[in-house]
Amino acid sequence: MNLKQMEHLLALASTGSFSRAARQCFLTQPALSRSVQVLEEELGARLFDRLGRRVAPTPLGEGKTVTTLGLTQ
């Protein structure tokens, strides 16, 4: 996980929306989606459940978000 992926993970977790997280990170929505997808592929597991237009962290995603927050504080 690189710093940009950490930023994207935190933005997605805090907004619950790919489009809002993308705006927060000054990215297009497809670029943010791809960044999260690559991270999920690297980890071999989903970090977020896609619930229509909303997203919610999986237990692994919640753990990674807490860990990332700890590293950025």
Secondary structure, DSSP 8 states (H G I E B T S, - for coil): --HHHHHHHHHHHHHS-HHHHHHHTT--HHHHHHHHHHHHHHHTS-SEEEETTEEEE-HHHHHHHHHHHHHH-
